[in-house]
């Protein structure tokens, strides 16, 4: 058949002409999904803007409760993990299978570090009585609507945390596949699209960090 | 040998034409047997049929609820259900019809089935994702069913806060179900865009893409951009109910109007998610049954995208009486008028296509004529509702209910029924009974008008929507409306029964019973498992009715590689030998 090359690689699904077409379709699909994610967070950023305009002094007051050092460490951690996931893709392109595994493992470890730091941040706030909405019982912020800030904070960082957790799951899945030698320079689509997802999660944090931690 | 020359850098492609067989011995229906083979299939055609069965089920559930509502409204006071049940019925009728039927119906049923064939592909771009999206839909709808059985919901399908964050019942679980179904439609949209971009066969350029494909493309863009905003809105509402985060609760310093902004930012584009695929079906059917080149191909294609774009700027027209700034209301009112322009462009292009065409009044075209009539009324009353002063008068009355049903049932459902009648022979290889189909169509058309025309009148006279009781003067009109609803219901039952009979008793339809030029009709019916044995080379567009039928045999590149997907092929027509 003229449309097909003579040898069909194992990863190629029947309805694609060649690997490039399959790769392009998957990558386009992921980009579109990223647009979706952007708008989903966009709704929360919209809510953030509305309440910051309504209660501008609240945001600067409440922001002081957030630990800027912890936040900064997490920012560095996530940017570092974005670098390693990019290196994993590069390793796949040059067919260096050992480096794929190493870079994915570092990414996974950094993602876990992020979640651990986040855990300490959350538990510290819970100890103070900073809960969202009606359960808020902390007296340290002199503003009647202080719970609103933390409702938005928990919603945005919480949804972001869920995305990190999903990312951790995806990294484990990639590691399993990589250890079975499934990725090589001819086929690394899953690494590429998880990498795109990971960059998205990273960039959302890069917006969240200054909007919550650095406004005081 | 006909020779097709690739336009630019690609060398000459020898194209051998081949005539597909009328009936394929192996088709997607008989390639594997058993329920399990259906539930695990990644074949776009089988997934389309799964969607068809499920959405039809929910259409019937929602329809029965509508009939119960209409029976209750037979008398001004309580007829047979109590007020709370009535509230739950209209909420669930709306939520089921919109989220479980209208949104997935055309993209997930007909889009799944027809689009890959129309672009000359063997499947959707991401087949496993396609099956996954079906299961998300199934899970989401099961959660919705669970909510109905465990407490019900009385908020109306709009879930307005603060009522929805305080009322009892299963709001949280229904909202979660809608959230999951939303993800299903996002994944379907991702698949449609990836398919149209990456899987078009050689020769299918953007200017040869079917208008159904264009409409699905525009729809997918809306789904991608709007649905995630609904998702986050519903998530916030859920958190409001579980943790009392207070974002929409004025008692906690929140803003309930923000919910309306969020909700309508999705739900206004969502009505275009529901209607724009219907426009695509109309284009296909009008061209096929008038035997004419579609008039204004680019105008129809681009106006879909224009509707998608403007649709994002008009959500505030749902909130004229919410207390938003009067300047904002004026801007939203003006922008809402603009939607009438691309929609009008479409209507006039379809009429121009029919003008002096060789019209054959088969069932699919009858549905589309019904569409043109009802949708035009629905559209014009929409313009009326976008008018600020008039809207304040008819806001939240039966006028709005009638307008919405004219565009959704009179527009979208008529187009969907037309599409099903059009593609049924392709899907199952059998022709339905024409006379019965026409009777069904007629009953649906008459029943629909009988149901909703009186509602316009009641609305203008001030009958509010969602009311359990009403004053005596409306009883006559309400009773006409109820009778109409039953005629409408009987029409749908006849049409569906006719479809099911066709599968078992219908005559074999053949590959191209309508004599269409579109690509899906050039392959056998029912469709073979992989649609095309070879990736075809397409030389003519789907609406080239000025070309003789013989030209519409598929091409197959015979020397070397076929040109890249979607590449342009300028075919110099030479004499064809079989």
Interface residues (C-beta under 8 A of the other chain):
Chain A: X1 X2 X3 X13 X14 X15 X17 X21 X24 X25 X26 X28 X29 X32 X33 X35 X36 X37 X38 X39 X40 X41 X42 X43 X44 X46 X47 X50 X51 X54 X55 X131 X132 X133 X134 X135 X144 X145 X147 X148 X151 X152 X154 X155 X159
Chain B: X121 X122 X123 X125 X126 X127 X129 X186 X189 X190 X191 X193 X194 X195 X197 X198 X199 X224 X225 X226 X227 X228 X229 X231 X232 X233 X235 X236 X239 X240 X243 X244 X245 X246 X247 X249 X252 X253 X254 X255 X258 X262 X530 X534 X535 X556 X557 X558 X559 X560 X561 X562 X565
